[in-house]
C-alpha cells in the first residue's frame, strides 16, 4: 500500500502539512493574539487538511489488515498447539491486536479532527471569519496534541443498564477518564456504538471498529465501508450498526454534535442495509444544499435507519413497524440533545413514505426532541391533524407530488405496490388509473391536504415517490430551508 505521506504515519501529524500548508499549531502561531491571521486564513487550503485526514483513514485500514493477520495466525496456532506456552503466546497476540485496534481508534480521531477543521475553514471562507477559524484551530490543535498519549484501562464503574436514558448515559460517559473510554471503545465497540447519549465521534470510532470485525463479504457492507473511507462530501459518522436481519445503520454526514442545524432523515418501505446508499444520498443532498444556501452555518444530516422498515405492502399496511421504531427514534433525538456542544441545534426530523408514520408516531407523544417535522410522500402519519403532534406551532410541514402514487394508497393497494417499486407514475396515468387522489389515506388525513393543518410546500409535478431530493427542484430547496430554519422563504 502507498500513501502520499510515506511509510511513517506520524508524518501526517507533524508541524507542516506535506502538501505545503500550515498545521493547526503553525496556523495559531501566526497571530500574537493566539488565532490565525487573515493572511494565513486566506492561504490555507481546506483540501490539504482533507488529504491529511484521508492519510489517517489509510493508516486505520492498514492497521486493520495487520490485526486481521494476527487474529488469523492466533486461530491457526490454537488449532495445532496447546499448553501453557501456547496460552501465553495467545495472550501476547491478544494484547498486540488490542494495541493495533487502539492505534486505529486514534487514527480515526485524527481523521475526525482534521476533517472537521477543514469543514470549519470552508465555512469561514474568504471573508476572513477569524473568530470561527480561531475556535476551530484551537479545538483541532487540542485534539491532535492529545493523540496517542492515553493508555487504555478498564473502568471501575459498570456500564449503564439497557433502560438508562440518554441523559443518564451522557453523565456516565462524561464521568469516565479518557483511558476508560478508550478501553470501552476497543473492548465493547458494539455496546458503546449503539448508546444514545455517547458523543457521535466516539460512536463513530466504535462502530468503524465493529464494522471491520464483521465478515468482509456482502455488497451492503462493502458499500458502507466504501462510503466511510471516501473523502468526497461531508465526513461520515457511523452512529449505529446492526447487521442482523435486513440490517440497520445510522450515518451522520458532518458531526451532529457540532452542527447548528441538524436533519434526521427517516426512510420508508423497503429501506434496509442493502439499500442504504440511496437513502444516504438523499440526506446528503440536504446537507450539501445547506452549505450552498447558508455557507457560514454548520449543518449535519443523519440517515436514520434505526428500525425494521417493512419490506412488502402487507407489512406496510400495519402500524406495527412504526410503533416498534418510534421509541428508538425518540431516544436517538434525545441523545442528540444530550451530546450536542454549545447552543442547542435546530433539530428537524423528516419522514418519507412509511417513515412519516414512524415520525408521526414518535411526535404524537409529548417530549419529542424536534423543532420541526417534515412529511413527504406520506401514507398518513397516524393522527388526523397537525394539532395531534407535539411539535412547535407552525413547524409541521408536508408535501406530496401530484405524481406520487402514495396519495392513492387507500384506493388501490395492489397498484400502489407495483408503482412504488418503479418510483413514480405520470399525471395522465394517475388520473386514468385512480381518478383522483385521496385525502384519507392508510393512516389518517393526508398531511399535505389543507384540512390536516400542516404548512405545505411545493414539489415538482414529476417527482413521483422518490424525486423530492432531485437537484434543482423546489422540494429540495424547501427541505433545506426548513432544516436551516429559513421558513419565511418557502413558497406555499
C-alpha positions as CSV (number, residue, x, y, z in Angstrom):
1,X,0.0,0.0,0.0
2,X,1.1,3.5,-0.7
3,X,0.3,6.9,0.7
4,X,1.4,10.4,-0.1
5,X,2.7,10.7,3.5
6,X,5.3,7.9,3.2
7,X,5.8,5.0,5.5
8,X,5.6,6.9,8.8
9,X,2.0,7.7,10.0
10,X,3.4,10.4,12.2
11,X,4.3,12.4,9.2
12,X,0.6,13.3,8.6
13,X,0.5,14.9,12.1
14,X,3.8,16.9,12.2
15,X,4.1,20.7,12.3
16,X,3.8,21.2,8.5
17,X,1.2,19.6,6.2
18,X,3.1,17.6,3.5
19,X,1.2,19.4,0.7
20,X,2.7,22.7,1.9
21,X,0.0,24.1,4.2
22,X,0.5,25.1,7.8
23,X,-0.6,22.7,10.5
24,X,-3.0,23.7,13.2
25,X,-0.1,24.6,15.6
26,X,1.6,26.7,12.9
27,X,-1.6,28.4,12.0
28,X,-2.1,29.5,15.6
29,X,1.4,30.8,15.8
30,X,0.9,33.4,13.0
31,X,-1.1,35.8,15.2
32,X,0.2,37.1,18.6
33,X,-3.4,37.1,19.8
34,X,-3.5,33.3,19.6
35,X,-5.7,32.9,16.5
36,X,-5.0,32.6,12.8
37,X,-4.2,35.8,10.9
38,X,-6.2,36.9,7.9
39,X,-3.2,36.2,5.7
40,X,-2.9,32.7,7.0
41,X,-6.6,32.0,6.7
42,X,-6.6,33.1,3.0
43,X,-3.6,30.9,2.3
44,X,-4.9,27.8,4.0
45,X,-6.5,25.3,1.6
46,X,-9.1,23.0,3.3
47,X,-8.3,20.4,0.6
48,X,-4.9,19.9,2.2
49,X,-6.5,19.1,5.6
50,X,-8.8,16.7,3.9
51,X,-5.8,15.0,2.3
52,X,-4.2,14.6,5.7
53,X,-7.5,13.2,7.1
54,X,-7.5,10.7,4.3
55,X,-4.0,9.6,5.2
56,X,-5.1,8.8,8.7
57,X,-8.0,6.7,7.4
58,X,-5.4,4.9,5.3
59,X,-3.4,4.0,8.4
60,X,-6.5,2.8,10.1
61,X,-7.2,0.4,7.2
62,X,-3.6,-0.8,7.2
63,X,-3.6,-1.5,10.9
64,X,-6.9,-3.3,10.5
65,X,-5.2,-5.6,7.9
66,X,-2.4,-6.3,10.4
67,X,-4.8,-7.0,13.2
68,X,-6.7,-9.4,11.0
69,X,-3.5,-11.2,10.1
70,X,-2.6,-11.6,13.8
71,X,-6.0,-12.9,14.6
72,X,-5.8,-15.4,11.8
73,X,-2.3,-16.5,13.0
74,X,-3.6,-16.9,16.5
75,X,-6.5,-19.0,15.4
76,X,-4.2,-21.4,13.4
77,X,-1.9,-21.7,16.4
78,X,-4.8,-22.6,18.7
79,X,-5.8,-25.4,16.3
80,X,-2.4,-27.2,16.5
81,X,-0.8,-26.1,19.7
82,X,-2.0,-26.4,23.4
83,X,-0.4,-26.0,26.8
84,X,0.9,-23.2,29.0
85,X,3.3,-21.8,26.3
86,X,0.5,-21.7,23.8
87,X,-1.7,-19.9,26.2
88,X,1.0,-17.3,27.0
89,X,1.6,-16.7,23.3
90,X,-2.2,-16.4,22.7
91,X,-2.4,-13.8,25.4
92,X,0.5,-11.8,23.9
93,X,-1.1,-11.9,20.5
94,X,-4.4,-10.7,22.0
95,X,-2.6,-7.7,23.5
96,X,-1.0,-7.0,20.2
97,X,-4.4,-7.0,18.5
98,X,-5.8,-4.7,21.1
99,X,-2.9,-2.3,20.7
100,X,-3.4,-2.3,16.9
101,X,-7.2,-1.6,17.5
102,X,-6.3,1.2,19.9
103,X,-4.0,2.7,17.2
104,X,-6.9,2.5,14.7
105,X,-9.1,4.4,17.1
106,X,-6.6,7.2,17.4
107,X,-6.2,7.3,13.6
108,X,-9.9,7.8,13.2
109,X,-9.8,10.5,15.9
110,X,-7.1,12.3,13.9
111,X,-9.3,11.9,10.8
112,X,-12.3,13.5,12.6
113,X,-10.3,16.4,13.9
114,X,-8.7,17.2,10.5
115,X,-12.0,16.7,8.6
116,X,-14.0,19.0,10.9
117,X,-11.2,21.6,10.8
118,X,-11.3,21.6,7.0
119,X,-15.1,22.0,7.1
120,X,-14.7,24.9,9.5
121,X,-12.2,26.6,7.3
122,X,-14.6,26.1,4.3
123,X,-17.4,27.8,6.3
124,X,-15.1,30.7,7.3
125,X,-14.4,31.2,3.6
126,X,-12.6,34.1,2.0
127,X,-14.5,36.6,4.2
128,X,-11.9,36.1,6.9
129,X,-14.2,34.9,9.7
130,X,-11.3,34.9,12.1
131,X,-13.3,34.2,15.2
132,X,-14.8,31.0,13.8
133,X,-11.4,30.0,12.3
134,X,-9.6,30.6,15.6
135,X,-12.1,28.5,17.6
136,X,-11.8,25.7,15.1
137,X,-8.0,26.0,15.0
138,X,-7.8,25.9,18.8
139,X,-10.0,22.8,19.0
140,X,-8.1,20.9,16.3
141,X,-4.8,21.7,17.9
142,X,-6.0,20.4,21.3
143,X,-7.4,17.2,19.7
144,X,-4.3,16.5,17.7
145,X,-1.9,17.1,20.6
146,X,-3.8,14.7,22.8
147,X,-3.5,11.8,20.4
148,X,-1.5,8.6,21.3
149,X,-1.0,9.8,24.8
150,X,-3.6,7.6,26.6
151,X,-3.0,4.1,27.9
152,X,-6.3,2.3,27.9
153,X,-7.5,0.6,31.2
154,X,-10.8,-0.8,32.3
155,X,-13.2,1.5,34.2
156,X,-14.2,0.7,37.8
157,X,-17.8,1.7,37.3
158,X,-20.2,-0.6,35.4
159,X,-21.8,0.4,32.1
160,X,-25.3,1.8,32.3
161,X,-28.3,-0.5,32.2
162,X,-30.2,-1.0,28.9
163,X,-33.0,1.1,30.4
164,X,-30.8,4.1,31.2
165,X,-32.0,7.3,29.5
166,X,-29.7,9.1,27.0
167,X,-29.2,11.8,29.7
168,X,-28.0,9.1,32.2
169,X,-25.7,7.6,29.6
170,X,-24.3,11.0,28.9
171,X,-23.5,11.6,32.5
172,X,-21.9,8.2,32.8
173,X,-19.7,8.8,29.7
174,X,-18.7,12.3,30.9
175,X,-17.6,10.8,34.2
176,X,-15.1,8.4,32.6
177,X,-11.5,9.2,32.2
178,X,-10.0,9.1,28.7
179,X,-8.2,5.8,29.4
180,X,-11.5,4.2,30.4
181,X,-13.3,5.5,27.3
182,X,-10.6,4.1,25.0
183,X,-10.8,0.7,26.8
184,X,-14.5,0.5,26.3
185,X,-14.3,1.5,22.7
186,X,-11.8,-1.2,21.9
187,X,-13.3,-4.0,24.0
188,X,-17.0,-3.2,23.7
189,X,-17.5,-1.5,20.3
190,X,-20.9,-3.0,19.7
191,X,-22.3,-1.7,23.0
192,X,-20.7,1.8,23.0
193,X,-21.5,2.3,19.3
194,X,-25.2,1.9,19.9
195,X,-25.6,4.0,23.1
196,X,-27.7,7.2,22.6
197,X,-26.0,9.7,24.9
198,X,-22.5,8.9,23.8
199,X,-21.0,11.5,21.6
200,X,-21.1,10.9,17.8
201,X,-17.3,11.0,17.4
202,X,-16.9,8.2,19.9
203,X,-19.8,6.1,18.5
204,X,-18.3,6.5,15.0
205,X,-14.9,5.1,16.1
206,X,-16.5,2.2,17.9
207,X,-18.8,1.3,15.0
208,X,-16.0,1.6,12.5
209,X,-14.1,-0.9,14.6
210,X,-17.1,-3.1,14.8
211,X,-17.7,-3.0,11.1
212,X,-14.2,-4.1,10.3
213,X,-14.6,-7.1,12.6
214,X,-17.5,-8.4,10.6
215,X,-17.1,-10.8,7.7
216,X,-15.8,-8.9,4.6
217,X,-18.4,-10.4,2.2
218,X,-21.8,-8.8,1.3
219,X,-22.4,-6.0,-1.0
220,X,-24.2,-3.9,1.6
221,X,-21.2,-3.9,4.0
222,X,-18.8,-3.2,1.1
223,X,-20.8,-0.2,0.1
224,X,-20.9,1.1,3.6
225,X,-17.1,0.6,4.1
226,X,-16.5,2.5,0.8
227,X,-18.6,5.5,1.9
228,X,-16.9,5.6,5.3
229,X,-13.5,5.5,3.6
230,X,-14.3,8.1,1.0
231,X,-13.2,11.7,1.1
232,X,-15.9,13.2,-1.0
233,X,-18.7,15.2,0.7
234,X,-19.2,15.8,4.4
235,X,-17.3,13.5,6.7
236,X,-19.5,10.4,7.6
237,X,-20.1,9.3,11.2
238,X,-21.3,5.7,11.7
239,X,-23.5,6.2,14.7
240,X,-25.2,2.7,14.8
241,X,-24.7,-0.6,13.0
242,X,-26.7,-3.8,13.3
243,X,-26.0,-6.4,10.5
244,X,-28.7,-8.8,11.7
245,X,-31.8,-9.4,9.6
246,X,-32.2,-6.8,6.9
247,X,-29.6,-4.7,8.7
248,X,-29.8,-1.3,10.3
249,X,-27.5,1.7,10.2
250,X,-27.4,5.3,11.3
251,X,-25.0,7.5,9.4
252,X,-24.5,11.2,10.0
253,X,-22.9,13.5,7.4
254,X,-21.0,16.1,9.3
255,X,-20.6,15.9,13.1
256,X,-24.1,16.3,14.6
257,X,-22.7,17.3,18.0
258,X,-21.1,20.5,16.5
259,X,-23.8,21.4,14.0
260,X,-26.0,24.4,14.2
261,X,-28.8,22.7,12.2
262,X,-29.5,19.0,12.1
263,X,-31.8,16.9,9.9
264,X,-32.7,13.3,10.8
265,X,-34.0,11.5,7.6
266,X,-36.2,8.5,8.3
267,X,-36.7,6.3,5.2
268,X,-39.7,4.2,4.4
269,X,-40.7,0.9,2.9
270,X,-38.0,-1.5,1.6
271,X,-35.2,0.5,3.3
272,X,-32.5,-1.8,4.6
273,X,-28.7,-2.0,4.8
274,X,-28.5,-3.2,1.2
275,X,-30.3,0.0,0.0
276,X,-28.8,2.5,2.5
277,X,-26.8,4.2,-0.2
278,X,-29.8,5.8,-1.9
279,X,-31.2,7.0,1.4
280,X,-27.9,8.4,2.4
281,X,-27.6,10.2,-0.9
282,X,-30.9,11.9,-0.2
283,X,-29.9,13.0,3.2
284,X,-26.5,14.2,1.8
285,X,-28.2,16.4,-0.8
286,X,-29.8,18.4,2.0
287,X,-26.5,18.7,3.8
288,X,-24.7,19.9,0.7
289,X,-27.5,22.2,-0.3
290,X,-27.4,23.7,3.2
291,X,-23.8,24.6,2.6
292,X,-24.7,26.3,-0.6
293,X,-27.7,28.3,0.8
294,X,-26.1,29.1,4.1
295,X,-22.3,28.6,3.7
296,X,-21.4,30.0,7.1
297,X,-23.6,27.6,9.1
298,X,-22.6,24.1,10.2
299,X,-25.2,21.6,9.1
300,X,-25.4,17.8,9.6
301,X,-27.8,15.3,8.0
302,X,-28.5,11.9,9.5
303,X,-29.8,8.9,7.6
304,X,-31.6,7.1,10.5
305,X,-32.4,3.5,9.6
306,X,-32.8,2.6,13.2
307,X,-36.0,0.5,12.7
308,X,-37.1,-2.6,10.8
309,X,-38.7,-1.0,7.7
310,X,-41.5,-3.0,6.0
311,X,-40.4,-5.0,3.0
312,X,-43.8,-5.6,1.5
313,X,-47.1,-3.7,1.2
314,X,-48.7,-6.2,3.6
315,X,-46.3,-5.2,6.3
316,X,-46.6,-1.5,5.4
317,X,-50.4,-1.8,5.9
318,X,-49.8,-2.3,9.6
319,X,-48.7,0.3,12.2
320,X,-46.6,-2.4,13.9
321,X,-43.2,-1.4,12.4
322,X,-43.8,2.3,13.1
323,X,-44.9,1.6,16.7
324,X,-41.8,-0.5,17.3
325,X,-39.5,2.1,15.7
326,X,-40.9,5.2,17.3
327,X,-39.3,4.7,20.8
328,X,-35.9,4.2,19.2
329,X,-36.3,7.4,17.2
330,X,-37.3,9.3,20.3
331,X,-34.2,8.0,22.1
332,X,-32.0,9.0,19.2
333,X,-33.4,12.5,19.2
334,X,-32.9,12.8,22.9
335,X,-29.4,11.6,22.6
336,X,-28.6,14.3,20.0
337,X,-29.7,16.9,22.6
338,X,-27.6,15.4,25.3
339,X,-24.3,15.2,23.3
340,X,-24.6,18.5,21.5
341,X,-21.9,21.0,22.2
342,X,-22.7,24.7,22.8
343,X,-26.0,26.2,21.9
344,X,-28.7,23.6,21.1
345,X,-29.0,22.8,17.4
346,X,-32.2,23.2,15.4
347,X,-33.4,19.6,15.1
348,X,-35.6,18.7,12.1
349,X,-37.0,15.2,11.6
350,X,-38.1,14.2,8.1
351,X,-40.2,11.1,7.4
352,X,-40.5,9.8,3.9
353,X,-43.2,7.3,2.9
354,X,-43.8,4.8,5.7
355,X,-41.0,6.7,7.6
356,X,-43.5,9.5,8.0
357,X,-45.7,7.2,10.1
358,X,-42.7,6.4,12.3
359,X,-42.0,10.1,12.8
360,X,-45.7,10.9,13.4
361,X,-46.0,8.1,15.9
362,X,-42.9,9.4,17.7
363,X,-44.2,13.0,17.7
364,X,-47.7,12.0,18.9
365,X,-46.3,11.7,22.4
366,X,-45.1,14.7,24.4
367,X,-41.4,15.3,24.8
368,X,-40.3,14.6,21.2
369,X,-36.9,16.3,20.8
370,X,-37.6,18.0,17.4
371,X,-38.0,21.7,16.5
372,X,-39.7,20.8,13.2
373,X,-41.1,17.7,11.4
374,X,-41.5,17.2,7.7
375,X,-43.6,14.6,5.9
376,X,-43.0,13.8,2.2
377,X,-44.8,11.2,0.1
378,X,-46.8,10.2,3.2
379,X,-49.4,7.5,3.6
380,X,-50.7,9.3,6.7
381,X,-48.9,10.0,9.9
382,X,-51.1,8.3,12.5
383,X,-53.1,11.4,13.5
384,X,-55.7,13.4,11.7
385,X,-54.3,16.9,12.2
386,X,-51.1,18.7,12.9
387,X,-52.5,19.6,16.3
388,X,-52.1,15.9,17.3
389,X,-48.3,16.3,17.1
390,X,-46.1,17.6,19.9
391,X,-44.1,20.0,17.7
392,X,-43.8,23.8,18.0
393,X,-46.6,25.7,16.4
394,X,-46.1,26.3,12.7
395,X,-43.4,23.7,12.4
396,X,-45.3,20.8,10.8
397,X,-44.5,20.6,7.1
398,X,-45.7,18.4,4.3
399,X,-45.6,17.9,0.5
400,X,-46.8,15.2,-1.9
401,X,-46.1,15.4,-5.6
402,X,-49.0,15.1,-8.0
403,X,-47.3,12.0,-9.4
404,X,-46.6,10.3,-6.1
405,X,-48.7,7.1,-6.0
406,X,-48.8,7.2,-2.2
407,X,-51.8,9.5,-2.3
408,X,-53.8,6.7,-4.0
409,X,-52.9,4.3,-1.2
410,X,-56.5,3.9,0.1
411,X,-57.8,3.3,-3.4
412,X,-55.7,0.6,-5.0
413,X,-53.1,-1.0,-2.7
414,X,-52.1,-3.6,-5.4
415,X,-51.3,-0.9,-8.0
416,X,-49.6,1.1,-5.3
417,X,-47.2,-1.7,-4.5
418,X,-46.3,-2.0,-8.2
419,X,-45.8,1.7,-8.7
420,X,-43.7,2.3,-5.6
421,X,-41.2,-0.2,-7.0
422,X,-40.9,1.9,-10.1
423,X,-40.9,5.1,-8.0
424,X,-43.3,7.2,-10.0
425,X,-46.2,7.4,-12.4
426,X,-47.1,10.3,-14.7
427,X,-50.1,12.6,-14.1
428,X,-52.1,11.2,-17.0
429,X,-51.5,7.6,-15.9
430,X,-52.5,8.6,-12.4
431,X,-55.8,10.1,-13.4
432,X,-56.7,7.1,-15.7
433,X,-55.7,4.6,-13.0
434,X,-57.2,6.2,-9.9
435,X,-59.5,9.0,-11.0
436,X,-58.4,11.4,-8.1
437,X,-56.0,11.5,-5.2
438,X,-57.3,10.7,-1.7
439,X,-57.2,12.8,1.4
440,X,-58.0,9.9,3.7
441,X,-55.1,7.5,3.5
442,X,-54.0,4.4,5.3
443,X,-53.1,6.3,8.5
444,X,-55.3,9.3,8.6
445,X,-55.7,12.5,6.8
446,X,-53.1,13.2,4.1
447,X,-50.7,15.7,5.8
448,X,-50.3,17.5,2.5
449,X,-54.1,18.2,2.5
450,X,-55.1,21.7,3.8
451,X,-57.5,20.0,6.2
452,X,-54.6,18.5,8.1
453,X,-53.2,21.9,9.2
454,X,-49.6,21.5,8.2
455,X,-47.6,24.1,6.3
456,X,-47.3,22.8,2.8
457,X,-44.5,23.5,0.3
458,X,-44.3,22.7,-3.5
459,X,-42.6,19.8,-5.1
460,X,-42.0,19.3,-8.8
461,X,-45.0,17.7,-10.5
462,X,-43.0,14.8,-11.9
463,X,-41.3,14.0,-8.6
464,X,-43.0,10.6,-8.3
465,X,-42.3,8.9,-5.0
466,X,-38.5,9.5,-4.8
467,X,-37.9,12.8,-6.6
468,X,-38.3,15.2,-3.7
469,X,-34.5,15.4,-3.4
470,X,-33.8,15.9,-7.1
471,X,-31.3,18.6,-7.6
472,X,-32.7,21.9,-8.9
473,X,-36.2,21.0,-7.8
474,X,-38.3,23.2,-5.5
475,X,-38.7,20.4,-2.9
476,X,-35.0,20.1,-2.2
477,X,-34.7,23.8,-1.6
478,X,-37.8,23.8,0.7
479,X,-36.4,20.8,2.7
480,X,-33.1,22.6,3.1
481,X,-34.6,25.9,4.1
482,X,-36.8,24.1,6.7
483,X,-33.7,22.5,8.1
484,X,-32.0,25.8,8.2
485,X,-35.0,27.5,9.9
486,X,-35.4,29.9,7.0
487,X,-39.1,29.1,6.8
488,X,-40.0,32.6,5.6
489,X,-38.5,32.0,2.2
490,X,-40.6,28.9,1.4
491,X,-43.4,29.4,-1.1
492,X,-46.7,27.7,-0.4
